[in-house]
Amino acid sequence: MTNPFSPDLFQDRVAVITGGGTGIGLGTALMLAKSGAKVTIASRRMENLDEGHQRLQEVGADHLTATCDIREPESTQKLVETVMERYGRLDILVNNAGGQFPSPAEALSPNGWNSVVRNNLTGTWNMIQAASVVMIPAKSGTILNVIADIHRGFPGMVHTGAARAGVENLTKTLAVEWATHNIRINSVAPGIIRTPAISKYGEELVQARRQEIPTKRLGTITEVAATISFLVSPAAAYITGETLYVDGGARLWGRNWPIDEPSSPVKGYGESS
C-alpha cells in the first residue's frame, strides 16, 4: 500500500511543471521535489523562473529551468526533448501555465478571445501531445491540468471559461482513450487563491468574491499544491478523468456575477405588448 505521506513518495520520478516559476506552479514543484522528484519548471520567459530556480536550489532539488512557449508545438516538443536528454524519462506533467484577463463578453475583442483560448486550451493540448510521445511508449504517466472554477460558467471571463471547459473535457476524453497506455489524467480547479497574480484584479474585487465563499477565506498555494501532488501520486492510482475543486465550496453557493434589471421591460411569451 502506498503511503501518501511518505517523504520519498516521488523518489526517482521526473516531473515537468509549466508556469512553474511562481505561484501554484512553484508551490507544486517544491512539494514534489521535497518528496524526491526531479523537477523541470518552464515558463515563456527565463526571468519568470529566477525565483523558482532559487527556491529549488535552497531545498537541494535536482531540477532544470527551461523556456517554453506552450502556444507553439515546436517549443513544447523541445521542452520534452530537453527533459529526456537530462533525465531519460518523464513521469508527471502538470499543465499550470495559462493566463486571462477580466472582460464582459460584449467588450471582448477577437484578439483577446484568440490569445486566451490559444494559451489555455491549445497550449495545454500542445504540452499533452508532446508528453504523450514519451508516455505512450513507456506505458506509464500521469497528467494534471490546472483549470478554474467553471462549475457555474465563468461570467466576466467568457474566454477563459470556454478554454478551461475545453480542457476539462480533454481530461475526460483522454482518461478513457489513454487508460490502455496506463496514463492517468485529472484536473484541479482552484477557486480564489492568494497568489502573486491575484493582485492584478484589485483587492476590492478579491474581497467581494471572498464574501461569496462559504469558508469566508481565500485558498493558499500550499492547499492547491497538496491536491495536485496527491492526484499525480501513486496514492491516486485509481483516479482518472476527474476534476477536483479546491475552492472552499464557492461553486456551491453565492453570487459570482451581478444581474441588473433589463434596460427595457421584457414580456413573457403570450403577454400582450
DAURPE-V866166 format. One record per residue. N is the residue number from 1. RES is the residue in one small letter. PHI is phi in whole degrees, -180 to 180 (999 if undefined). Layout:
N:RES:PHI ; N:RES:PHI
//
This chain:
1:m:999 ; 2:t:-79 ; 3:n:-87 ; 4:p:-69 ; 5:f:-108 ; 6:s:-67 ; 7:p:-68 ; 8:d:-116 ; 9:l:-58 ; 10:f:-110 ; 11:q:-56 ; 12:d:70 ; 13:r:-83 ; 14:v:-116 ; 15:a:-124 ; 16:v:-117 ; 17:i:-124 ; 18:t:-81 ; 19:g:61 ; 20:g:-91 ; 21:g:-83 ; 22:t:-147 ; 23:g:56 ; 24:i:-62 ; 25:g:-61 ; 26:l:-68 ; 27:g:-58 ; 28:t:-68 ; 29:a:-59 ; 30:l:-65 ; 31:m:-67 ; 32:l:-66 ; 33:a:-63 ; 34:k:-66 ; 35:s:-105 ; 36:g:104 ; 37:a:-75 ; 38:k:-92 ; 39:v:-122 ; 40:t:-119 ; 41:i:-104 ; 42:a:-131 ; 43:s:-154 ; 44:r:-66 ; 45:r:-123 ; 46:m:-62 ; 47:e:-63 ; 48:n:-72 ; 49:l:-103 ; 50:d:-61 ; 51:e:-63 ; 52:g:-62 ; 53:h:-59 ; 54:q:-65 ; 55:r:-65 ; 56:l:-70 ; 57:q:-61 ; 58:e:-61 ; 59:v:-96 ; 60:g:71 ; 61:a:-78 ; 62:d:-78 ; 63:h:-149 ; 64:l:-124 ; 65:t:-119 ; 66:a:-150 ; 67:t:-82 ; 68:c:-159 ; 69:d:-98 ; 70:i:-64 ; 71:r:-72 ; 72:e:-113 ; 73:p:-56 ; 74:e:-63 ; 75:s:-71 ; 76:t:-68 ; 77:q:-64 ; 78:k:-64 ; 79:l:-61 ; 80:v:-64 ; 81:e:-61 ; 82:t:-63 ; 83:v:-64 ; 84:m:-67 ; 85:e:-64 ; 86:r:-82 ; 87:y:-114 ; 88:g:78 ; 89:r:-161 ; 90:l:-146 ; 91:d:-103 ; 92:i:-134 ; 93:l:-122 ; 94:v:-113 ; 95:n:-87 ; 96:n:-106 ; 97:a:-64 ; 98:g:170 ; 99:g:-176 ; 100:q:-163 ; 101:f:-148 ; 102:p:-73 ; 103:s:-168 ; 104:p:-64 ; 105:a:-57 ; 106:e:-70 ; 107:a:-99 ; 108:l:-80 ; 109:s:-82 ; 110:p:-56 ; 111:n:-67 ; 112:g:-62 ; 113:w:-61 ; 114:n:-63 ; 115:s:-66 ; 116:v:-73 ; 117:v:-65 ; 118:r:-63 ; 119:n:-74 ; 120:n:-82 ; 121:l:-99 ; 122:t:-64 ; 123:g:-62 ; 124:t:-63 ; 125:w:-62 ; 126:n:-58 ; 127:m:-68 ; 128:i:-62 ; 129:q:-63 ; 130:a:-64 ; 131:a:-68 ; 132:s:-63 ; 133:v:-62 ; 134:v:-94 ; 135:m:-70 ; 136:i:-64 ; 137:p:-62 ; 138:a:-76 ; 139:k:55 ; 140:s:-166 ; 141:g:157 ; 142:t:-139 ; 143:i:-124 ; 144:l:-127 ; 145:n:-104 ; 146:v:-91 ; 147:i:-113 ; 148:a:-157 ; 149:d:-77 ; 150:i:-109 ; 151:h:-56 ; 152:r:-116 ; 153:g:81 ; 154:f:-141 ; 155:p:-57 ; 156:g:94 ; 157:m:-148 ; 158:v:-61 ; 159:h:-65 ; 160:t:-75 ; 161:g:-59 ; 162:a:-66 ; 163:a:-65 ; 164:r:-68 ; 165:a:-64 ; 166:g:-63 ; 167:v:-67 ; 168:e:-63 ; 169:n:-69 ; 170:l:-59 ; 171:t:-59 ; 172:k:-64 ; 173:t:-64 ; 174:l:-71 ; 175:a:-59 ; 176:v:-80 ; 177:e:-63 ; 178:w:-102 ; 179:a:-61 ; 180:t:-66 ; 181:h:-95 ; 182:n:62 ; 183:i:-111 ; 184:r:-98 ; 185:i:-145 ; 186:n:-136 ; 187:s:-128 ; 188:v:-120 ; 189:a:-114 ; 190:p:-72 ; 191:g:-87 ; 192:i:-83 ; 193:i:-114 ; 194:r:-77 ; 195:t:-122 ; 196:p:-58 ; 197:a:-71 ; 198:i:-69 ; 199:s:-63 ; 200:k:-69 ; 201:y:-89 ; 202:g:87 ; 203:e:-65 ; 204:e:-64 ; 205:l:-66 ; 206:v:-62 ; 207:q:-69 ; 208:a:-63 ; 209:r:-69 ; 210:r:-59 ; 211:q:-66 ; 212:e:-94 ; 213:i:-103 ; 214:p:-54 ; 215:t:-79 ; 216:k:58 ; 217:r:-156 ; 218:l:-83 ; 219:g:-78 ; 220:t:-113 ; 221:i:-59 ; 222:t:-62 ; 223:e:-65 ; 224:v:-72 ; 225:a:-60 ; 226:a:-66 ; 227:t:-66 ; 228:i:-60 ; 229:s:-60 ; 230:f:-63 ; 231:l:-68 ; 232:v:-91 ; 233:s:-91 ; 234:p:-61 ; 235:a:-66 ; 236:a:-107 ; 237:a:-61 ; 238:y:-107 ; 239:i:-116 ; 240:t:-153 ; 241:g:79 ; 242:e:-103 ; 243:t:-119 ; 244:l:-105 ; 245:y:-86 ; 246:v:-121 ; 247:d:-142 ; 248:g:63 ; 249:g:83 ; 250:a:-61 ; 251:r:-68 ; 252:l:-97 ; 253:w:-156 ; 254:g:94 ; 255:r:-108 ; 256:n:-109 ; 257:w:-159 ; 258:p:-70 ; 259:i:-118 ; 260:d:-80 ; 261:e:-65 ; 262:p:-58 ; 263:s:-69 ; 264:s:-140 ; 265:p:-58 ; 266:v:-115 ; 267:k:-95 ; 268:g:-76 ; 269:y:-61 ; 270:g:93 ; 271:e:-79 ; 272:s:-74 ; 273:s:-87
//
